[in-house]
Amino acid sequence: MAQNNGTRLKLLSDGTTLSDLIDVQMEVDGEMIEVTNKDSNSWAEFLPGKKTVTISGSCDTDSTSTLSGDDLFTRIAAGTSCAIQFYTALTGQVAYTMVGYYKKWSKKGGTEDRMVIEFQIQVTGQVTKTSTT
């Protein structure tokens, strides 16, 4: 079975690729509503509730690209929403499109180690799924 390489995961913010990604992930959390009642015979019963999507990752700080990790600080400080696309850079794969707000930004580095920026995006509203071309 062929393996997909994680370096193919891409993140676009307002149409611009966030470059020099070290890692990135999209997490979907589907909350459940408990509807257990006296007729449930001691078995818990649930229905699907709201869904929450968060994107997080990290990138190098020394990027000279058009959208770098330091630009994310400006976006979080402004508090404006941005169009996000999370996809695999292969034809025929799935792309997820959504709107979100940058909610976390941190810059860190160890002794004799590269500095990295960690970020988190809180998605608001529905996520749409399409195929990449």
matplotlib code that plots the C-alpha trace (Angstrom):
import matplotlib.pyplot as plt

x = [0.0, 1.4, 2.1, 1.3, 4.2, 3.4, 5.4, 2.6, 0.2, -0.3, -2.1, -3.3, -4.4, -6.3, -5.0, -1.3, 0.6, 2.1, 5.6, 8.3, 5.8, 7.4, 4.1, 0.4, -2.8, -6.5, -8.6, -12.3, -14.1, -17.7, -19.4, -22.1, -25.4, -26.5, -30.1, -30.2, -33.6, -35.4, -36.2, -32.5, -32.1, -29.0, -27.3, -26.1, -27.6, -26.2, -26.9, -24.4, -24.0, -21.9, -18.6, -15.5, -12.5, -9.0, -5.9, -2.5, 1.1, 4.5, 6.9, 10.4, 10.9, 13.5, 11.2, 11.5, 8.3, 5.2, 3.4, 5.6, 5.1, 5.8, 2.9, 0.6, 1.2, -0.2, -3.2, -3.9, -3.4, -5.9, -8.5, -9.9, -11.1, -9.3, -10.1, -8.3, -7.6, -6.0, -5.0, -2.6, -0.6, -1.6, -4.2, -7.4, -6.9, -9.3, -9.1, -10.9, -12.0, -13.2, -13.0, -11.1, -9.4, -5.8, -6.1, -2.6, 0.9, 4.2, 7.8, 10.3, 13.7, 16.3, 20.0, 21.7, 18.4, 16.3, 13.5, 10.0, 6.6, 3.6, 0.1, -3.5, -6.5, -10.1, -12.5, -15.8, -18.8, -19.0, -16.1, -16.5, -14.7, -13.6, -11.1, -7.7, -6.9]
y = [0.0, 3.4, 5.9, 9.6, 11.7, 14.3, 17.0, 17.1, 18.6, 22.3, 25.2, 28.3, 31.4, 33.9, 32.3, 32.4, 29.2, 29.2, 28.1, 26.3, 24.2, 21.7, 20.1, 20.8, 19.0, 19.4, 18.1, 17.6, 17.0, 15.8, 16.4, 14.0, 14.8, 12.2, 11.3, 8.4, 7.9, 5.5, 3.3, 2.9, -0.2, 1.1, 1.7, 5.2, 6.7, 9.6, 11.8, 13.8, 17.4, 20.3, 19.8, 21.8, 22.1, 23.3, 23.5, 23.6, 23.5, 25.0, 26.6, 28.0, 31.6, 32.5, 32.3, 34.9, 33.8, 35.9, 34.4, 33.4, 32.5, 36.0, 37.3, 35.1, 37.4, 40.3, 38.3, 37.2, 40.8, 42.1, 39.6, 39.3, 36.1, 34.4, 31.9, 28.6, 25.7, 22.5, 20.0, 17.4, 18.5, 15.6, 15.5, 13.8, 14.2, 15.9, 19.7, 21.2, 24.8, 26.9, 30.2, 30.7, 32.9, 32.6, 32.0, 31.0, 32.2, 31.4, 31.6, 29.3, 27.8, 25.9, 26.4, 25.7, 24.9, 26.6, 28.9, 27.9, 29.4, 27.4, 28.5, 27.4, 28.3, 28.1, 27.3, 29.0, 27.6, 24.7, 23.0, 22.1, 19.1, 19.1, 17.3, 18.8, 19.3]
z = [0.0, -1.0, 1.8, 1.7, 2.8, 5.5, 3.7, 1.1, 3.6, 2.8, 4.5, 2.7, 4.6, 2.5, -0.6, 0.4, 1.3, 4.8, 4.0, 5.9, 7.8, 10.2, 11.1, 10.7, 11.7, 11.5, 14.3, 14.2, 17.5, 17.3, 20.6, 21.7, 23.5, 26.1, 25.7, 28.1, 29.7, 32.0, 28.9, 28.0, 30.2, 31.9, 28.5, 27.7, 24.5, 22.5, 19.5, 17.6, 18.7, 17.5, 15.7, 16.5, 14.1, 15.1, 13.0, 14.7, 13.5, 13.6, 11.1, 10.9, 11.9, 9.3, 6.3, 3.6, 1.9, 1.4, 4.4, 7.3, 10.9, 12.0, 9.8, 11.9, 14.9, 12.9, 12.0, 15.6, 16.8, 14.3, 15.2, 11.7, 10.1, 7.3, 4.6, 5.2, 2.9, 4.3, 1.6, 0.3, -2.7, -4.9, -7.7, -6.7, -3.0, -0.5, 0.2, 3.2, 3.0, 5.9, 7.7, 11.0, 13.4, 14.6, 18.4, 19.5, 18.5, 20.2, 19.3, 20.9, 20.6, 22.6, 23.1, 19.8, 18.2, 15.6, 16.6, 15.6, 15.7, 16.9, 15.9, 16.3, 14.2, 15.5, 12.7, 12.7, 10.7, 8.3, 6.6, 3.0, 1.3, -2.4, -4.5, -5.4, -9.1]

ax = plt.figure().add_subplot(projection="3d")
ax.plot(x, y, z, "-o")
ax.set_aspect("equal")
plt.show()
